[in-house]
């Protein structure tokens, strides 16, 4: 499946992903955006399999729990963004 995602979201995903193979896909997309002078609002297309999407969702969910919740148990700005990214991969 082809996921279209912007540069700022690619950067967030790279913070959450620790699988080298998956990270390489996002690094390539990030570099392509930078090389083509695509700004944060521009989108890159990344091809991921259903299994890869599930792994990404799991990693984003873990990152959400660890970094996306404030001291009151509410989502912080990063948490809202992570929630939206999870939805993107769930809907793909």
C-alpha angles and dihedrals in degrees: 000000000000116000120194111208136164128243096253090053091048088056091052092048091051089056090055102041120084097167105106096210093052093042089054090060091054094043089054091050091047092050091048090053092049093045091050092044092242110168126218091275092055118091135228124203115230123186113218131169123233090255092050090049090054091051091048091050090052092049093046089049091052090048089049091054093046101040110008101068125076128219091272092057093253127126114265122209091276090049092055090050092048090049090053091049091050088053091051092055093041091053095048 
